[in-house]
Amino acid sequence: MAHQYSLQQTLGLISSLDYRTEAVLENVEDRLRRSSYLELRRIECSFRNGVLTLMGHVSSYYLRQMAQVTLQGMPDVYSIENQLEVLSVKKVAISEYGIGN
């Protein structure tokens, strides 16, 4: 039996999901900003259906892992997809900060 929802109910659900997504991303950004690893503060994130996706560049595999560890256990985050790319320090400086061009 299919459920039927009014337009108002559907828009309310979408609004609720948008609010939750915004709240999760604000919490993620706050955790990354408080990190003692400066590179983690430049990570970009998206959140959908309980999956947090990390994007950007870091200069080591250690920092790539620390980004994930820093964000583990966050409310509403059921999985972390770590798409961070590891580049040399020089390449990160050029890519992220425009230094060395």
RORO-736002 format. One record per residue (C-alpha): residue in three letters; chain; x, y, z. Coordinates in steps of 0.02 Angstrom, whole numbers. Layout:
<lomis>
(lomi 'ala' 'A' (X Y Z))
...
</lomis>
This chain:
<lomis>
(lomi 'met' 'A' (0 0 0))
(lomi 'ala' 'A' (77 164 -56))
(lomi 'his' 'A' (81 312 63))
(lomi 'gln' 'A' (17 477 -1))
(lomi 'tyr' 'A' (83 639 70))
(lomi 'ser' 'A' (17 814 44))
(lomi 'leu' 'A' (129 945 -34))
(lomi 'gln' 'A' (139 1030 136))
(lomi 'gln' 'A' (197 868 220))
(lomi 'thr' 'A' (325 838 82))
(lomi 'leu' 'A' (394 1016 94))
(lomi 'gly' 'A' (402 999 283))
(lomi 'leu' 'A' (502 840 267))
(lomi 'ile' 'A' (622 919 142))
(lomi 'ser' 'A' (642 1071 254))
(lomi 'ser' 'A' (679 957 402))
(lomi 'leu' 'A' (810 861 303))
(lomi 'asp' 'A' (891 1024 244))
(lomi 'tyr' 'A' (899 1086 423))
(lomi 'arg' 'A' (978 923 482))
(lomi 'thr' 'A' (1106 927 342))
(lomi 'glu' 'A' (1149 1107 383))
(lomi 'ala' 'A' (1166 1066 569))
(lomi 'val' 'A' (1280 917 534))
(lomi 'leu' 'A' (1391 1020 419))
(lomi 'glu' 'A' (1403 1159 548))
(lomi 'asn' 'A' (1458 1032 680))
(lomi 'val' 'A' (1586 958 559))
(lomi 'glu' 'A' (1657 1129 517))
(lomi 'asp' 'A' (1667 1170 703))
(lomi 'arg' 'A' (1765 1011 741))
(lomi 'leu' 'A' (1884 1041 596))
(lomi 'arg' 'A' (1910 1223 646))
(lomi 'arg' 'A' (1957 1170 823))
(lomi 'ser' 'A' (2085 1044 757))
(lomi 'ser' 'A' (2267 1078 795))
(lomi 'tyr' 'A' (2305 1018 618))
(lomi 'leu' 'A' (2290 1175 513))
(lomi 'glu' 'A' (2267 1080 349))
(lomi 'leu' 'A' (2108 999 415))
(lomi 'arg' 'A' (2028 1170 426))
(lomi 'arg' 'A' (2027 1181 235))
(lomi 'ile' 'A' (1936 1017 204))
(lomi 'glu' 'A' (1772 1028 109))
(lomi 'cys' 'A' (1627 918 161))
(lomi 'ser' 'A' (1458 864 99))
(lomi 'phe' 'A' (1324 766 190))
(lomi 'arg' 'A' (1184 660 120))
(lomi 'asn' 'A' (1082 515 189))
(lomi 'gly' 'A' (1197 493 339))
(lomi 'val' 'A' (1356 491 234))
(lomi 'leu' 'A' (1486 626 264))
(lomi 'thr' 'A' (1604 649 117))
(lomi 'leu' 'A' (1774 730 143))
(lomi 'met' 'A' (1854 817 -7))
(lomi 'gly' 'A' (2012 916 -37))
(lomi 'his' 'A' (2199 894 -15))
(lomi 'val' 'A' (2313 856 130))
(lomi 'ser' 'A' (2502 832 135))
(lomi 'ser' 'A' (2510 659 216))
(lomi 'tyr' 'A' (2417 497 240))
(lomi 'tyr' 'A' (2425 532 427))
(lomi 'leu' 'A' (2324 693 405))
(lomi 'arg' 'A' (2203 603 290))
(lomi 'gln' 'A' (2171 477 429))
(lomi 'met' 'A' (2164 611 564))
(lomi 'ala' 'A' (2026 701 469))
(lomi 'gln' 'A' (1922 544 476))
(lomi 'val' 'A' (1963 508 659))
(lomi 'thr' 'A' (1920 688 706))
(lomi 'leu' 'A' (1746 668 634))
(lomi 'gln' 'A' (1703 492 693))
(lomi 'gly' 'A' (1557 474 810))
(lomi 'met' 'A' (1466 630 756))
(lomi 'pro' 'A' (1276 627 779))
(lomi 'asp' 'A' (1180 581 620))
(lomi 'val' 'A' (1341 528 530))
(lomi 'tyr' 'A' (1332 342 494))
(lomi 'ser' 'A' (1475 332 371))
(lomi 'ile' 'A' (1624 437 316))
(lomi 'glu' 'A' (1682 432 136))
(lomi 'asn' 'A' (1860 495 136))
(lomi 'gln' 'A' (1900 566 -36))
(lomi 'leu' 'A' (2046 670 25))
(lomi 'glu' 'A' (2192 668 -95))
(lomi 'val' 'A' (2369 660 -25))
(lomi 'leu' 'A' (2488 779 -112))
(lomi 'ser' 'A' (2664 835 -70))
(lomi 'val' 'A' (2676 987 44))
(lomi 'lys' 'A' (2729 1092 -107))
(lomi 'lys' 'A' (2580 1035 -211))
(lomi 'val' 'A' (2460 1069 -67))
(lomi 'ala' 'A' (2534 1244 -47))
(lomi 'ile' 'A' (2511 1278 -233))
(lomi 'ser' 'A' (2338 1199 -243))
(lomi 'glu' 'A' (2261 1266 -83))
(lomi 'tyr' 'A' (2355 1427 -48))
(lomi 'gly' 'A' (2424 1483 -216))
(lomi 'ile' 'A' (2600 1481 -144))
(lomi 'gly' 'A' (2747 1440 -257))
(lomi 'asn' 'A' (2666 1477 -424))
</lomis>
